[in-house]
Amino acid sequence: MQSDVVIIGAGVVGSSIALELARNGHSVLVVDKAGGIGHGSTSSSSAVVRFNFSTWAGVAASWESRFAWENWRDHLEVEDPAGFARYVRTGLAMLDVAIAPRHTYLPLFDRAAIPYQEWDASRLADSVPGIDVGRYWPPKPIADDRFWDDADDRLGAVFTPDAGYVNDPQLAAQNLATAARQRGAEFLLRRVVSSIERRKDRVGTVVLDDGTRIDCGIVVNAAGPWSGQVNALAGVGSDFTVRVRPMRQEVAHVAAPQDFTADGITIADMDLGTYVRGETGGALLIGGTEPECDPFQWLESPEEANPAPTMAVFEAQVTRAARRLPELTVPNRARGVVGVYDVADDWTPIYDRTELDGYYVAIGTSGNQFKNAPIIGRFMNEIISQVENGADHDAAPVRFVAEHTGAMIDLGAFSRRRPLNAASSGTVMG
C-alpha cells in the first residue's frame, strides 16, 4: 500500500489535517485504532470555544477558528448526509482570578479585535441569574472546612459575547472526515500502528498490526494521548524541550438550575476550579480547571484510564459549581464522561516538524485545542508544505496569515523546541 501522507489519529485534529492536505493535492490515509471517526478524546470533549489564552498565537488561533465554526458548511465545502455539528453562541464569562488576571489577556483581545465587556461584581450578578459573585480563592478540597468559609471579596468578569460551544464534537470530526473523503482521503479504522520504519534519514513505511505496510513520504502524529507512544515508535523526541503525557479527566453531566438553558452563558471559574456550560435537554456540563488542591491523574498509558466517572471527582466538581450557582443540586450518583488529555508541559500544543525528515506532530493539545481544530489543519498544511519545499522551520519559523481575521501567527509559538510558556496558567485554560 502507498500514500503520500499517513496521519495517525482520526479525531477532530487528525481529520482536519486530512482535509487540508487533501485539499492541497496529497493522497492521504488516516489510520486509527478506534472503530469510528472521533471516537477517542474528541468524543469526550466539552467543545467550548473561548478566546482566553496566555499567548498571541493561542488567542489569534481561537478567534480565527470561531469563524469556521459559525460558518461550518462553508468551511467544509461539502454536504454531509449525517448532518452538521452546530455552533451554539452563548457568550463566556471569565471570572477574575489572580492566576490569570484580565490585564494579561485583554491586550491580546484588543490586538485581535475580539469584542468583550468588562464586568464588575454588580454587573456579573445582574447578568447571570442566581450567581454567587464571592471570591473564594484559592480552590480547596470540598472536605476541607475552609471550603465553606465566607467569601473574602467580590469578583468581576470579562465577558466575550462570541464564545460558545460545538454541540456535537464527534459529529464535527465526522464532518471533517466526510469532507476529506470527498477530496480523496481514505480512513483505515481498527488498525494499530506497530512500527514506523525509516528510509535512510527520512520516514519511509508505516507498519500496522495486521502486517499491512504503507509506504509514504510524510507521517503526521495526531494520535492524541497515544502520541508519546507513536513518537517512540518513530524514534523521535531527542530535541524536544516540551514533553507530553496522558492525563485522565472527567466531565460531570447534571440537571441545570431553572434559569440556565442550553444557550445560556458559559462560565470559566478558576476561582473555584471549574467551568460550566449549558447542554441540550436542560443539562449542564461541569469540568475542572486543575486546581492545585486536586491530585492530577497522570497515566503511563491511556489504556489505564478507568472509563467510568467516579463519585469523588463528580462530587468535587459539582459541589464547587454549586458554590457558584447555589440553585444547582448535587446528585448522589455520578454521571458524565471520562476522557484522556494529551498534556504538554506548559499546556500549549506542539504543531511542528521533528528531527526525522517527513515526520510531523500535532500533539500536546492539553484538552484546550478542540476549538482550534479548523485552523490546526491549516497550520500543519502550511508547515508541511514549506518544510517539504526546503524551508528551515526551526531557524525561521513559518508565519501563517489567517484567512478571516488577517492575523499573522508565528507558528514557532508551537515549536517542539520552544522555551516553556511561562505565562501559562498551568491548567486546561492554557
C-alpha positions in Angstrom: 0.0 0.0 0.0 1.2 3.5 -0.7 0.2 7.0 0.2 1.8 10.5 0.1 0.8 11.1 3.7 -0.2 8.8 6.6 -2.0 10.6 9.5 -2.1 8.6 12.8 -5.3 9.6 14.6 -8.8 10.2 13.3 -10.0 12.6 15.9 -11.1 16.2 15.2 -7.4 17.2 14.8 -6.3 14.4 12.5 -9.5 14.7 10.4 -8.9 18.5 10.0 -5.3 17.9 8.9 -6.5 15.2 6.4 -8.9 17.7 4.9 -6.4 20.4 4.4 -3.7 18.1 3.0 -6.2 16.5 0.6 -7.3 20.0 -0.5 -3.6 20.6 -1.2 -3.5 17.7 -3.6 -1.9 15.0 -1.4 -3.1 11.4 -1.3 -3.9 10.9 2.4 -4.5 7.8 4.5 -5.7 8.2 8.1 -5.2 5.3 10.5 -6.9 4.9 13.9 -7.2 2.1 16.4 -10.8 3.1 17.2 -13.9 1.9 15.4 -15.1 5.3 14.2 -14.1 8.9 13.5 -13.7 11.0 16.6 -14.2 8.0 19.0 -11.2 8.9 21.1 -10.6 12.0 23.1 -12.7 14.1 20.7 -15.9 12.3 21.9 -15.4 13.4 25.5 -14.6 17.0 24.7 -16.7 19.7 26.2 -16.1 21.5 22.9 -16.0 25.0 24.5 -15.0 27.8 22.1 -13.3 30.6 24.0 -10.5 33.1 23.3 -8.8 33.4 26.6 -5.2 32.2 26.1 -1.9 33.3 27.5 -0.2 33.8 24.1 -0.9 35.8 21.0 -0.8 32.7 18.9 -3.4 31.0 21.1 -5.8 34.0 21.1 -5.4 34.6 17.3 -6.0 30.9 16.5 -9.1 30.6 18.6 -10.6 33.8 17.2 -9.9 32.7 13.6 -11.4 29.2 14.3 -14.6 30.7 15.6 -15.4 32.0 12.1 -15.1 28.4 10.8 -17.4 27.0 13.5 -20.0 29.7 12.8 -19.9 29.0 9.1 -19.2 25.3 9.3 -20.7 24.3 6.0 -18.7 26.9 4.2 -15.6 25.7 5.9 -16.2 22.1 4.8 -17.4 23.0 1.3 -19.4 19.8 1.2 -22.8 18.4 2.1 -22.9 15.7 4.7 -25.9 13.3 4.8 -25.2 12.8 8.5 -26.0 16.4 9.2 -23.7 19.1 10.6 -22.3 19.9 14.0 -23.7 23.3 15.2 -22.1 26.2 16.9 -24.0 27.4 20.0 -23.2 31.1 20.7 -23.6 31.5 24.5 -21.0 34.1 25.4 -18.5 33.3 28.1 -17.8 35.0 31.5 -14.2 34.6 32.5 -14.3 35.2 36.3 -11.4 37.3 37.7 -8.7 35.2 39.2 -5.1 36.1 40.3 -3.6 33.3 38.3 -4.9 34.7 35.0 -5.7 38.4 35.6 -7.5 40.2 32.9 -4.6 42.6 32.2 -2.6 39.7 30.8 -5.0 38.8 28.1 -7.1 41.9 27.3 -4.2 43.5 25.3 -4.3 40.3 23.1 -8.1 40.7 22.7 -7.5 44.3 21.6 -4.9 43.2 19.1 -7.2 40.6 17.7 -10.2 42.9 17.7 -12.2 40.5 19.9 -15.3 42.1 21.3 -15.5 42.0 25.1 -17.1 43.7 28.1 -15.5 44.3 31.5 -18.0 43.5 34.3 -17.7 44.4 37.9 -19.3 42.2 40.5 -22.7 44.0 40.3 -22.8 43.6 36.5 -21.9 40.0 36.8 -24.7 39.4 39.4 -27.2 41.1 37.1 -26.1 39.2 34.0 -26.0 35.7 35.4 -29.2 34.7 37.3 -28.6 33.4 40.8 -24.8 33.5 40.6 -22.7 34.0 43.8 -20.1 36.6 43.0 -17.9 35.9 46.0 -14.2 35.4 45.8 -13.1 32.1 47.3 -9.5 31.8 46.0 -7.7 29.5 46.2 -9.7 26.4 45.4 -9.9 24.0 48.2 -10.9 20.3 48.6 -14.6 20.1 49.5 -13.7 18.0 52.5 -11.7 21.0 53.9 -13.7 23.0 56.4 -12.2 26.2 54.8 -14.1 25.4 51.6 -17.3 26.7 53.3 -15.7 29.9 54.6 -17.4 33.1 53.6 -16.1 34.9 50.6 -13.3 37.4 51.3 -14.2 39.7 48.4 -16.4 40.0 45.3 -15.5 39.1 41.7 -16.0 40.7 38.4 -15.6 39.1 35.0 -14.6 39.6 31.3 -17.5 38.7 29.0 -16.9 37.6 25.4 -20.2 37.5 23.6 -19.0 35.5 20.6 -17.8 32.5 22.7 -19.9 29.3 22.9 -19.6 25.6 22.2 -19.9 23.0 19.5 -23.0 20.9 20.2 -21.6 17.5 18.9 -17.8 17.2 18.9 -17.8 13.7 17.5 -20.1 14.8 14.6 -17.7 17.7 14.0 -14.8 15.2 13.5 -17.1 13.1 11.2 -18.0 16.2 9.1 -14.3 16.9 8.6 -13.6 13.3 7.7 -16.5 13.4 5.2 -15.1 16.5 3.6 -11.6 14.9 3.5 -13.0 11.7 1.9 -14.8 13.7 -0.8 -11.3 15.0 -1.7 -9.9 11.6 -1.9 -8.6 10.9 1.6 -9.1 7.4 3.0 -9.7 6.3 6.6 -8.5 2.9 7.9 -10.1 2.2 11.3 -9.5 -0.6 13.8 -5.8 -0.7 12.9 -2.9 -0.1 15.3 0.4 1.2 14.1 3.0 -1.3 15.2 6.2 0.3 13.8 7.5 3.2 11.8 10.4 2.4 9.5 13.0 4.8 8.1 14.3 5.1 4.6 17.8 6.5 5.2 17.3 9.7 7.2 13.6 10.0 6.3 10.3 8.4 7.3 9.6 5.5 4.9 7.0 2.9 5.9 4.2 2.7 8.5 3.5 -0.9 9.5 0.2 -1.9 11.0 -0.7 -4.7 13.5 -2.2 -6.9 10.7 1.1 -6.7 8.8 -0.1 -4.1 6.3 2.8 -1.9 5.1 2.1 1.6 3.9 5.0 3.3 2.0 4.8 7.1 2.5 6.9 10.2 2.4 5.1 12.0 5.2 3.7 10.9 8.6 1.7 13.1 10.9 1.3 12.1 14.5 -2.2 13.3 15.6 -2.7 10.4 18.0 -3.9 12.4 21.0 -3.0 10.7 24.3 -1.2 7.9 22.4 1.1 10.5 20.7 4.0 9.8 23.0 3.9 6.1 22.2 3.8 6.9 18.5 6.8 9.2 18.8 8.7 6.3 20.5 7.9 4.1 17.5 9.4 6.7 15.2 12.4 7.2 17.5 11.8 11.0 17.7 11.9 13.4 20.6 15.6 13.8 21.4 15.4 17.5 20.7 12.0 18.2 22.3 12.1 20.8 25.1 8.4 20.2 25.7 7.2 16.8 26.6 3.7 15.3 26.5 1.9 12.7 28.7 -1.6 11.4 29.2 -3.9 12.6 31.9 -7.3 11.2 32.8 -10.2 13.7 33.1 -13.9 13.7 34.0 -16.7 16.0 33.0 -19.9 15.9 35.0 -23.4 15.9 33.5 -26.1 17.3 35.8 -29.6 18.9 35.6 -29.3 22.7 35.2 -30.9 25.2 37.6 -34.1 26.6 36.3 -32.6 29.8 34.9 -30.0 28.1 32.8 -30.6 26.8 29.3 -28.5 25.1 26.6 -27.7 28.5 25.1 -27.1 30.1 28.5 -23.9 31.8 29.4 -20.7 29.7 29.8 -18.7 30.3 32.9 -15.0 29.9 33.4 -14.4 29.9 37.1 -10.8 29.3 38.0 -11.5 30.9 41.4 -13.3 27.7 42.5 -11.7 25.4 39.9 -14.5 24.6 37.5 -16.1 25.6 34.2 -19.8 25.3 33.4 -21.6 25.3 30.1 -25.2 24.5 29.1 -26.2 21.3 27.3 -29.2 20.2 25.4 -32.0 18.7 27.4 -31.9 21.1 30.3 -28.4 20.0 31.5 -25.1 21.4 32.4 -21.6 20.1 31.7 -19.1 20.8 34.5 -15.4 20.3 34.2 -12.4 21.1 36.3 -9.6 23.6 35.7 -6.9 21.5 37.5 -6.8 23.4 40.8 -3.6 22.7 42.8 -5.6 21.1 45.6 -6.7 18.2 43.4 -4.5 15.3 42.5 -3.7 15.1 38.8 -4.5 11.7 37.3 -1.3 11.1 35.2 -1.2 7.8 33.3 1.6 5.7 31.9 -0.7 4.7 29.1 -4.3 5.9 28.1 -5.4 2.3 28.4 -5.0 2.6 32.2 -7.9 5.1 32.4 -10.9 4.0 34.4 -13.7 4.7 31.8 -16.4 5.3 34.4 -17.0 8.6 36.2 -16.1 8.5 39.9 -18.1 9.9 42.8 -15.1 11.6 44.3 -14.4 13.7 41.2 -18.0 14.2 40.3 -18.9 15.4 43.8 -16.0 17.8 44.0 -16.7 19.4 40.6 -20.4 19.7 41.1 -20.2 21.0 44.6 -17.7 23.7 43.5 -20.1 24.7 40.7 -23.0 24.7 43.2 -21.0 27.1 45.4 -21.0 29.5 42.4 -24.6 28.6 41.4 -26.5 28.0 44.7 -29.6 26.7 42.9 -27.6 23.8 41.4 -28.4 20.4 43.0 -25.6 17.9 43.7 -26.9 14.4 42.8 -25.8 11.4 44.8 -24.9 9.4 41.7 -22.0 10.3 39.4 -22.9 10.9 35.8 -20.7 12.2 33.0 -17.9 11.3 30.6 -14.3 10.3 31.0 -11.6 11.3 28.6 -7.8 11.4 28.4 -5.9 14.6 27.7 -2.6 14.7 25.8 -0.9 17.2 28.1 2.1 19.3 27.2 4.4 20.5 29.9 3.1 24.1 29.6 -0.4 23.2 28.4 0.4 24.7 25.0 0.3 22.4 21.9 3.1 21.3 19.6 2.5 21.7 15.9 5.8 21.1 14.3 8.3 19.0 12.3 10.7 16.7 14.1 14.3 15.7 13.8 13.2 12.9 11.4 12.6 14.3 8.0 9.0 13.8 6.8 7.7 13.1 10.4 5.4 15.8 11.8 3.5 16.2 15.0 0.2 17.8 16.1 0.2 16.8 19.7 0.0 18.1 23.3 -3.4 19.5 22.7 -4.0 19.5 26.5 -7.8 19.5 26.5 -8.0 23.0 25.1 -7.5 22.7 21.4 -10.8 21.2 20.1 -11.8 24.8 19.5 -8.8 25.3 17.2 -9.3 22.2 15.1 -10.3 24.0 11.9 -7.1 26.1 11.9 -4.8 23.3 13.1 -5.3 21.6 9.8 -4.2 24.7 8.0 -1.3 25.2 10.3 0.0 21.7 9.6 -0.6 22.0 5.9 1.4 25.3 5.8 4.3 23.8 7.9 4.4 20.6 5.8 4.3 22.5 2.5 7.0 24.9 3.4 9.4 22.4 5.1 9.0 19.8 2.2 9.9 22.6 -0.2 13.1 23.4 1.7 12.2 25.9 4.4 14.0 25.7 7.7 11.1 26.0 10.1 13.4 25.6 13.1 15.6 28.6 12.2 13.0 30.8 10.5 9.5 29.6 11.8 6.7 29.6 9.3 4.3 32.6 9.5 0.7 31.9 8.9 -1.8 34.5 7.7 -5.4 33.8 8.9 -8.0 33.9 6.2 -10.8 35.5 8.1 -9.1 37.9 10.5 -5.9 38.6 8.7 -3.9 37.8 11.8 -0.2 37.0 11.4 0.6 33.9 13.6 4.2 32.9 14.1 4.0 29.1 14.2 7.2 28.9 16.1 4.9 29.5 19.2 4.0 25.8 18.8 7.6 24.6 18.3 8.8 21.4 20.0 12.0 23.3 20.8 10.4 26.4 22.4 11.0 27.6 25.9 8.2 26.6 28.2 5.4 29.1 28.1 6.0 30.9 31.4 2.7 32.8 31.1 0.6 29.6 31.1 -1.8 29.1 33.9 -0.6 25.5 34.1 -4.2 24.3 33.6 -6.6 23.5 30.7 -7.1 27.2 30.4 -3.7 27.5 28.8 
